[in-house]
Amino acid sequence: MTIRTKAAFVASLTVITFVAVLPPAHARTSTASALACPPVFGHGGYPSGPNPWDRDQVRQPNNVRALNDQKTWGADGVEGDVQLTQQGTKAVMWHNTTTNGLTGTRKNITAIWWTAGSDNLRDRRIARGPYQGEQVYTLRQWLDHVRSRGLIALLEVKPETKAVLSDPAYAAAAWKEISDPIKERQASQRILVYSQDSWVQAELSRRHPGLLQGSEARWTDGVAWEEPPPAWSGNVGRWQEVLNQAPKSVMTNYAREYRAWLNGRCG
């Protein structure tokens, strides 16, 4: 999903977030003590201009190195993208509809097996960007690493999963691939879920009603993402506007800069 689309979707919902960065003392707001700092969810930027798939640098925190970066940058949680492989046989963490950005022949994620065949998903690697060489992780692997870093897991179940999740031939097994890893960990790990697809969202609400606050994370950036990344400073006006509304949590492509910017503006 593009950042502009995500912003419109998330803005229509509620939130959950954590964040911060160092401004000069004279720039700190006088209302800082009255504002609670929201939890900050790190997100990976995706180009908003023409042919974004050609310029995407695969920055989404769906792999271990990206998760480690988000932790270092001060994020309290991360948004990851859940996809399903062929016939719903494996829930995996990948943003794009296809294997674009990975080694090997381009195929839809829903048309590829996790381990079977020479073009399977497990053996591919990210082909470009800061996380080049990283693998695709299963939902279970991803959740375990998120927990090991003390982060909150915010899962977006991608709209592409609907075709499998709604197919009577595969639905039961496919839903187990998504739901079982969540249920196995939710007692010891903070996990939130949501989807931009209305049917998937309704099913998540029925299957995981206590975890649906994932849609509450408020999109806070004001500048559409591009490659190379726009300057973080263009977001400051929007950051302040959202912070003044006392969000429960926020989501940003600039976790490091946002965390520093929060310093002294909330408590």
Secondary structure as UniProt FT lines:
FT   HELIX           3..11
FT   HELIX           25..27
FT   TURN            30..31
FT   HELIX           32..34
FT   STRAND          39..42
FT   HELIX           52..55
FT   HELIX           64..72
FT   TURN            73..74
FT   STRAND          77..84
FT   HELIX           86..88
FT   STRAND          91..93
FT   TURN            100..101
FT   HELIX           109..111
FT   TURN            118..119
FT   TURN            122..123
FT   TURN            130..133
FT   STRAND          137..138
FT   HELIX           139..148
FT   TURN            149..150
FT   STRAND          152..157
FT   HELIX           159..161
FT   HELIX           162..165
FT   TURN            168..170
FT   HELIX           171..185
FT   TURN            186..188
FT   STRAND          191..194
FT   HELIX           198..207
FT   HELIX           209..216
FT   STRAND          218..219
FT   HELIX           232..235
FT   HELIX           236..244
FT   STRAND          250..252
FT   HELIX           255..262
FT   TURN            264..265
//
